Amino acid sequence: MDIFDRRLVLVVGKGGVGRSTVAAAIAAESAERGKKTLLYETNANDRFGSFFAKSAVGTEPVQLAPNLYAVNATPASALAEYGLMILKFKTV
């Protein structure tokens, strides 16, 4: 099975090995192939905004290119989203 046939691709590894670069390359190719793609960082110093010549990616999803979106979730933003989706109120 081709990597681009997968619904979810996780790029993991120790720091400094090029995870962000590989994730951005896979996401860009997936978007070019017409798949709606989300680059998801967790509590990281944003790299994806500059990779795509855009502003820094924050806790709200932003479009970086056609079919390509990114978000940099923090524990606080994830908890707030959970509160809205599951608990149906904003203050947790």
N, C-alpha and C positions, 0 to 999 in steps of 0.2 A: 504494500500500500504506500502510495506517495504521501509525503509529509503534508502536502497541501490538500489531501483528501480528509485529513483529520479535523475534527471539530475543535479540539483543544490541544495546543502545543505549549508545553512548559519548558522554559530555558532556565536551567539551574546550574550551579557550580560555585566554587569558591571565588572570592573577590579578586578582581584584576585579571580575569582570564578572557574577557570580551563578551560576557553574557548580554550586556545591553546592545552591543553592536550586532551580535548574532540575532537577538530578538527583533531588533529594528529591521534587519535585512529580511528575515522570514516574514514579518508583518507586511513590509512594503511589497514583497513579491505576492503574498496572498491577496492584498488589496488590488494589485495590478491584474490579478487573475479574476477580479470581480467579486471576491468574497468580502463581505462586511467584516472588518477586522478590528479588534481592540487590543492595544498594547497596554498592559496593566502592570504598574509598578506599585510596590508597597513601601511607603514611608522612606523613599529614596531621594537622594539629590537628583533632580530631574536631568536626564540626558536626552530624552526623546524630542523635546521641543527644539533643541539646537540641532539635532540630527536632521530635522525636517525644516529648518530655517523658520521656526515659529517661536512664539513666546513659551516660557516654561509651562510645563504641564502641571496642573494643580489637582485638587480633589473633585473637580467637576469634569466630566468627559469633554474633550475638545477634539475638533476635526483637524488632522494634520495633513491629509491628502484625500482625494476621492476614495471612499470605502475604508479609510483608515482613521481610527480614533484612538485617543490615549487618555489615561487617568492615572493619577498618583495617589492612591488611597492611603490614608493614615488611620490609626486605630480609632481616633475620634470621628472621622468622617464615616468609617464603616459602621460604628455604633449608631451614629445618627441615622444612616440609611436603614439599618436594621430596625430602629425604633419606628421609622415611618412605614416601612413595608410590613413588618410583622405585628408590632405593638400598636400601630396606628396613631402614634403621637410623637412629637418632635423631642421633647425633653426627656432624657433618660437619666 
